[in-house]
C-alpha cells in the first residue's frame, strides 16, 4: 500500500461499548499498523476491551482531557519510529475506512498535516446539529482569519500527519480541546495543512462529556486560545 511504518492513535474515555468495533475496523484498513489506545482515566472496561482487541494500551492514571491523551499517543508513536500517523476517536464517529482519504495527501507529499472535514463533503454521513454547526463555523472563520487558509471544520480531530509534524506536535500540542489551536500553531511554523472531505458517523456508544453549559465555556476558551496562539512567537523545536 505504501512504504514506511505507521501508527494509529485512538484517545478513549469510557468507550467500552465502541472501542472493539473501532479496532476491528482499523485492522481491516491497516493490518500492519501500530495501534495505540490512550485510555484517559476511564471508569469502565475500555482498557481491557482494547487490550483484548490487540491494541497497545496506554492507561493514564487520571483524566488528562483530550489534549493530554492525544499527546501521550503522539509521543508513543514518535518513540516507536513511525513515519506516518492517523488519529481517530474511540467512539466510532471517525470511520477507519475513511482514514485513507485523510492520509493520502501526506503520502503523496502534498501536505504535512491533513484533517477530515464533515463539511467539505456534504454527500452522506453524519451532519452536525445546528448548535454544533455554529461552533464549527465560528472556529473555522477564526482560523481562516488568522491563517489565511480556507478551512471548514477545524474541530473534527480526524487527522493524519508525517513524521516531521509528529515530532513537532509531540512537543507542542495544545491541551484544551486542541484541534483548532494546533492548526493555528502548525501554520505559524510553516507546516503545510490540507483539509479533505470525509463521511462521519454518530457516536457508536457511550455518552459525550460535553453538555450545553460546558459547550458555551469551551467555545469561549477555544476561541481565546486560538487568538493567544496566533500572538505567540514561533518556538525552536527538535526535529526527529
C-alpha positions as CSV (number, residue, x, y, z in Angstrom):
1,X,0.0,0.0,0.0
2,X,2.8,2.4,0.9
3,X,6.4,2.3,2.2
4,X,7.0,3.4,5.8
5,X,5.9,2.5,9.3
6,X,2.7,3.9,10.5
7,X,0.7,4.2,13.7
8,X,-3.0,4.8,14.5
9,X,-3.6,6.5,17.8
10,X,-7.1,6.5,19.5
11,X,-7.9,8.5,22.6
12,X,-10.7,6.9,24.6
13,X,-12.6,7.8,27.7
14,X,-15.3,5.3,28.9
15,X,-15.6,3.8,25.4
16,X,-16.0,0.1,26.2
17,X,-19.2,-0.1,24.1
18,X,-17.5,1.1,20.9
19,X,-13.7,0.5,21.1
20,X,-13.7,-3.1,20.0
21,X,-15.6,-2.4,16.8
22,X,-13.3,0.6,16.0
23,X,-10.2,-1.5,16.5
24,X,-11.6,-4.3,14.3
25,X,-12.2,-1.7,11.5
26,X,-8.7,-0.3,11.9
27,X,-7.2,-3.7,11.5
28,X,-9.2,-4.2,8.2
29,X,-7.8,-1.0,6.8
30,X,-4.3,-1.0,8.3
31,X,-3.5,-4.6,9.3
32,X,0.3,-3.8,9.8
33,X,-0.1,-0.5,11.7
34,X,0.9,0.0,15.3
35,X,-2.3,0.8,17.2
36,X,-2.2,2.8,20.5
37,X,-5.3,3.3,22.6
38,X,-4.8,6.1,25.2
39,X,-7.3,5.3,28.0
40,X,-7.8,8.7,29.6
41,X,-8.6,7.5,33.1
42,X,-11.8,5.6,32.1
43,X,-14.0,4.2,34.8
44,X,-15.2,1.3,32.7
45,X,-13.5,-1.6,30.9
46,X,-12.1,0.4,28.0
47,X,-8.5,-0.7,28.7
48,X,-9.5,-4.4,29.0
49,X,-11.5,-4.4,25.8
50,X,-8.9,-2.5,23.8
51,X,-6.1,-4.8,25.0
52,X,-8.2,-7.9,24.2
53,X,-8.6,-6.5,20.7
54,X,-4.9,-6.3,20.2
55,X,-4.1,-2.6,20.8
56,X,-1.2,-1.2,22.8
57,X,-3.0,0.4,25.7
58,X,-1.5,3.5,27.4
59,X,-3.6,3.8,30.5
60,X,-3.5,7.3,32.1
61,X,-3.9,7.2,35.9
62,X,-6.1,10.3,35.8
63,X,-8.3,12.0,33.2
64,X,-6.0,14.5,31.4
65,X,-8.5,15.5,28.8
66,X,-8.3,15.1,25.0
67,X,-5.1,17.1,24.6
68,X,-3.1,15.2,27.2
69,X,-4.4,11.9,25.9
70,X,-3.5,12.6,22.3
71,X,-0.1,14.0,23.2
72,X,0.6,10.7,25.0
73,X,-0.2,8.8,21.8
74,X,2.0,11.2,19.7
75,X,4.9,10.6,22.0
76,X,4.5,6.9,21.9
77,X,4.2,6.8,18.1
78,X,7.3,9.0,17.8
79,X,9.3,6.8,20.1
80,X,8.2,3.8,18.0
81,X,9.8,5.3,15.0
82,X,6.8,5.7,12.7
83,X,6.8,7.7,9.5
84,X,3.1,8.4,9.3
85,X,0.3,8.7,11.8
86,X,-3.5,8.7,11.8
87,X,-5.5,9.8,14.8
88,X,-9.2,9.0,15.2
89,X,-11.7,8.8,18.1
90,X,-12.7,5.8,20.1
91,X,-16.4,6.5,20.0
92,X,-16.8,5.4,16.4
93,X,-17.5,8.8,14.9
94,X,-14.4,8.6,12.7
95,X,-14.8,5.6,10.4
96,X,-11.4,3.9,9.9
97,X,-12.5,3.2,6.3
98,X,-12.3,7.0,5.7
99,X,-8.7,7.2,7.0
100,X,-7.0,6.6,3.7
101,X,-8.7,9.7,2.3
102,X,-7.1,11.7,5.2
103,X,-3.7,10.1,4.9
104,X,-3.5,10.2,1.1
105,X,-2.2,13.9,0.7
106,X,0.5,13.1,3.3
107,X,1.7,10.0,1.4
108,X,1.7,12.0,-1.8
109,X,3.9,14.7,-0.2
110,X,1.3,17.3,-0.7
111,X,0.8,18.2,3.0
112,X,2.4,17.7,6.4
113,X,-0.9,17.7,8.3
114,X,-4.3,16.7,7.0
115,X,-7.7,16.6,8.7
116,X,-11.0,15.3,7.8
117,X,-14.0,17.6,7.4
118,X,-17.6,16.9,8.0
119,X,-18.4,19.9,5.9
120,X,-16.1,19.8,2.9
121,X,-18.0,16.7,1.7
122,X,-21.8,17.1,2.1
123,X,-22.7,13.8,0.5
124,X,-23.9,11.3,3.1
125,X,-22.6,10.7,6.6
126,X,-23.3,12.4,9.9
127,X,-24.2,16.1,9.9
128,X,-23.6,18.3,12.9
129,X,-26.5,19.7,14.9
130,X,-27.5,23.4,14.5
131,X,-25.6,24.5,17.6
132,X,-22.6,22.4,16.8
133,X,-22.5,23.8,13.3
134,X,-22.5,27.3,14.8
135,X,-19.4,26.4,16.8
136,X,-17.7,24.7,13.8
137,X,-18.3,27.8,11.7
138,X,-17.1,30.1,14.4
139,X,-13.8,28.3,14.8
140,X,-13.3,27.8,11.1
141,X,-13.9,31.5,10.5
142,X,-11.4,32.5,13.2
143,X,-8.8,30.0,11.9
144,X,-9.2,31.3,8.4
145,X,-8.8,34.9,9.5
146,X,-5.7,34.1,11.4
147,X,-4.0,31.7,8.9
148,X,-5.3,33.0,5.6
149,X,-6.4,29.4,4.7
150,X,-9.9,28.3,3.6
151,X,-10.9,25.6,6.1
152,X,-14.4,24.3,7.1
153,X,-14.2,22.0,10.1
154,X,-11.1,22.6,12.3
155,X,-12.6,20.8,15.2
156,X,-13.1,17.3,13.7
157,X,-10.0,15.6,15.3
158,X,-9.8,13.1,12.4
159,X,-6.2,13.7,11.2
160,X,-3.1,12.3,9.6
161,X,0.5,13.6,9.6
162,X,4.1,12.8,8.6
163,X,7.0,12.2,11.0
164,X,8.2,15.9,10.9
165,X,4.7,17.0,12.1
166,X,4.5,14.2,14.6
167,X,7.8,15.3,16.1
168,X,6.6,18.9,16.4
169,X,3.2,18.0,17.9
170,X,4.6,15.6,20.4
171,X,6.5,18.5,21.9
172,X,4.0,21.3,21.3
173,X,0.4,20.0,21.4
174,X,-2.3,22.2,23.0
175,X,-4.0,20.6,26.0
176,X,-7.6,22.0,26.0
177,X,-9.8,20.9,23.0
178,X,-6.6,21.2,21.0
179,X,-7.5,20.8,17.3
180,X,-8.2,24.5,16.3
181,X,-5.2,25.8,18.3
182,X,-3.0,23.1,16.8
183,X,-3.9,24.2,13.3
184,X,-3.0,27.8,14.1
185,X,0.2,26.8,15.7
186,X,1.2,24.5,12.8
187,X,0.5,27.2,10.3
188,X,2.6,29.6,12.3
189,X,5.6,27.2,12.0
190,X,5.2,26.8,8.2
191,X,3.7,23.3,8.1
192,X,1.6,22.5,5.0
193,X,-2.1,22.0,6.1
194,X,-4.8,20.4,4.0
195,X,-8.5,19.6,4.6
196,X,-10.3,16.7,2.9
197,X,-14.0,15.8,2.9
198,X,-14.9,12.6,4.9
199,X,-18.1,10.9,6.0
200,X,-18.5,10.7,9.7
201,X,-21.0,8.8,11.9
202,X,-22.9,9.5,15.1
203,X,-21.3,8.2,18.3
204,X,-21.5,4.4,18.3
205,X,-21.7,4.1,22.1
206,X,-21.2,5.9,25.4
207,X,-22.1,9.4,26.3
208,X,-20.5,12.7,25.3
209,X,-18.9,14.6,28.2
210,X,-19.9,17.9,26.7
211,X,-23.2,19.4,27.7
212,X,-24.7,22.8,26.7
213,X,-23.3,24.9,29.6
214,X,-19.9,23.3,29.2
215,X,-20.1,23.8,25.4
216,X,-20.5,27.6,25.9
217,X,-17.4,27.7,28.1
218,X,-15.5,25.6,25.6
219,X,-16.4,27.9,22.7
220,X,-15.1,30.9,24.6
221,X,-12.0,29.2,25.8
222,X,-11.0,27.7,22.5
223,X,-11.6,31.0,20.6
224,X,-9.4,32.8,23.2
225,X,-6.8,30.1,22.9
226,X,-6.6,30.5,19.1
227,X,-6.1,34.2,19.4
228,X,-3.4,33.8,22.1
229,X,-1.7,31.1,20.0
230,X,-1.7,33.5,17.0
231,X,0.1,36.1,19.1
232,X,2.8,33.8,20.3
233,X,6.3,33.8,18.9
234,X,7.3,30.6,17.0
235,X,9.4,28.2,19.1
236,X,12.5,26.3,18.4
237,X,11.9,22.6,18.3
238,X,13.8,19.4,17.9
239,X,13.2,17.5,14.7
240,X,13.2,13.7,14.8
